[in-house]
Amino acid sequence: MPGSAENQEVVIPVLQEDDRPLIISAYRNLLRAINTKLNADDQKNIRAAFELATRAHMEQRRKSGEPYILHPIEVARICVEEIGLGPTAVVCALLHDVVEDTNVTLKDIHDQFGERVMLIVDGLTKLDSLHETENPQAENLYRVLKAMLSDVRVVLIKMADRLHNLRTIGSMPAHKQLRIAAETATVYAPLAHRLGLYAIKSEFQDLCLKITDREAYDDIADKLAQTKTARQEYISAFIKPIAEGLENEGIKARVFGRPKTIHSIYNKIQSKNVAFEEIYDLFAIRIILQVPMQQEKFACWQAYTLVTDTYKPIPERLKDWITSPKANGYESLHTTVAGPDGKFVEVQIRSERMDEIAERGFAAHWKYKGVSEVKSRANTFDNWLNQVRETLESENAGNAVEFLADFQTSNLYSEEIHVFTPKGEMRILPEAATALDFAFSIHSDLGCMCRSVMINGQIKSIYHKLQNGDQVRIMGDRNQKPSEDWLKHVVTSKARSRIRAALKEEKRKLADDGREILERKLNAMKMPSGAFDSSLDTLMKWYGFPNRLDFLAAIYTQQVDLAQVHKNFRNDGGRLFPLEASHREDAEAPLLPEQVAPARSKPGNRPEVIINGDSTNYPYTMAQCCNPVQGDDIFAFLTIKDGVKIHRKNCPNANNLLSQYAHRVMKAEWGNTVKADFVVTVVITGVDTGPGVIQQLTNRISEMGINIRSFNISGDGGYFEGIVKLVISNTDQLNRAMTALKSLEWVSNVRRTE
């Protein structure tokens, strides 16, 4: 029991006296969070793991100054209290950093705690070699997912680790916060979504928004706080007749309101181009039914009937994930109704079991996996794991960067559709999947041979996007081969990886023939056979190809003119050297990439940007994708060809750059303040009051001494949208202009855009 473990004597190595009470208190909080009965071995292992981790991390402190051991203790608590894992996960969470950061080895872990704990800890340990790769983030995720296939607790503990790091990220430098937030937003939040960890996914998104756009986060948080009382009164009035109706029907239930997350409200403001005050569904009502498992479906529909008898439903917003659960096991009925005062309210109806799975996802799934009533539903997790396994084991899986890109786009956030084989077998695919994706989901060979398809009895293109409920028949041809164009028309990682593997196999055959052609050319230049590889690499770079395979295949398909080699290179002691430009027969031949120096930025009337604490050694330009303005929160990104680019923290491309190429990100901040010209695009929407709208808008802008670069306005039916490019000096001037425009009573919203 928790109590018996908690009462064991805690052995802590010699520490600063101030640290002892803090560590012991954190450890006892962890033990109290374990609500399952612990046997003697569990108690012994948890205590031993705690003592080993405390000794190993004894000299280490976090950026905040607190003892490092508090981090693994808190990760272990999150594992049991917020995710619902058991004692083995507690042991592994306590030890998750010891191999990476201390002298403890995997053999030490194995000898003391056994093979299972050792394998999980190994899966949680970043390899030093990863930091030398082009994309350590992709390599690390690839490695974690491979470990997940043998034990899903690897990725669940990883989630807890990332969550605690985000909760305590305030002591880290701003540019490192950005990197972690971007990686979380692009990888960990979608992965939490796929694993059904909705509470953790939501917190990930809120914490990332707090880092990337603190002003927007604080603005929404303040407005939520200001409207809290009115919102609670509305929820109470809405719930009252529903709760009474359930009680009259003899149905035990919990009925309550849940506020929407700040991130979801932010997304709605951005996507719908509305102000906070125009969003009415700031909360959702949740009905949790306490019924036996065999009565769940009937009780949920009974509650739905009661809700829709009380309030007018919006039929097109009914979502039934009870009959067809999501691929991550999520089950619930969602409906939207018109509540008091005509406000739309989302109502979610589910059982206690469904709610536990919705909140704790994969961890709760294992709890119910053996129950006969939900065996078929529990398979949804297994199906997804099988898809990941197939992708990882494919020939293309060695490319971690491609795998990460495919995994993000197809396996994580997308909604699902249910399609059927001619025999009525159901397949779950991501939204926007095509008939080609379906073919590869049946079998890789069938996908590669896919020639035509029949959907609902009609011949369609193999690129046809499938809809929910489609029945698909694949017609194959053994002479068919995948083409590069196929990659544009599939969304699942299995299809992408298999197509790439087939294309690479075809390219290998072409490369073998290209190698023979190049060998003959080099022999004619009297190059020794032992110098072939170095000559190949020199020529590959000179012609601008990313790898040997592409270069050799291009030679065979005559995309490379080898006649230029003897004109532009010389054989010097058995090695190829490019001729100096003045001695070349082809003076226009391209230089090797390393011979091209980036042009330094020209001085001018613009603010200084300090990069990594230096304002002189980094030539830079402003990124056109987000057009930073003096005063914006910024970061620097080292490109391959264009030197350093300065981006806004909330740039549309920031998450991709920061998550996939974090090693190229540098700290950046504004230096001297000068009067400079920046062009910013602002979108203004509002009610078209007739003649004079344009004049009033331009007058308001001109009154502030701001020049207008361009003005475009359109609209009908009493609505207008104006797109204005303003020439401003800094964010303060921009914010004042936007506030002045918003003060016009017929303007509903003003926002900055790219």
Secondary structure, 3 states (H helix, E strand, C coil): CHHHHHCCCCCCCCCCCCHHHHHHHHHHHHHHHCCCCCCHHHHHHHHHHHHHHHHHCCCCECCCCCECCHHHHHHHHHHHHHHCCCHHHHHHHHCCCHHHHCCCCHHHHHHHHCHHHHHHHHHHCCCHHHHHCCCHHHHHHHHHHHHHHHCCHHHHHHHHHHHHHHHCHHHCCHHHHHHHHHHHHHHHHHHHHHCCCHHHHHHHHHHHHHHHCHHHHHHHHHHHHHCHHHHHHHHHHHHHHHHHHHHHCCCCEEEEEEECCHHHHHHHHHHHCCCHHHCCCCEEEEEEECCCHHHHHHHHHHHHHHHHHHCEECHHHCEECCCCCCCCCCCCEEEEEECHHHCEEEEEEEEHHHHHHHHHCHHHHHHHCCCHHHHHHHHHHHHHHHHHHHHHCCHHHHCHHHHHHHHHHHCCCCCEEEEECCCCCEEEEECCCEHHHHHHHHCHHHHHCEEEEEECCEEECCCCECCCCCEEEEEECCCCCCCHHHHHHCCCHHHHHHHHHHHHHHHHHHHHHHHHHHHHHHHHCCCCHHHHHHHHHHHHHHHCCCCHHHHHHHHHCCCCCHHHHHHHEEECCCCEEECCHHHCCCCCCCCCHHHCCCCCCCCCCCCCEEECCECCCCCEEECCCCCCCCCCCEEEEECCCCCEEEEECCCCCHHHHHHHCHHHEEEEEECCCCCCCEEEEEEEEEECCCCCHHHHHHHHHHCCCCEEEEEEEECCCCEEEEEEEEEECCHHHHHHHHHHHHCCCCEEEEEEEC
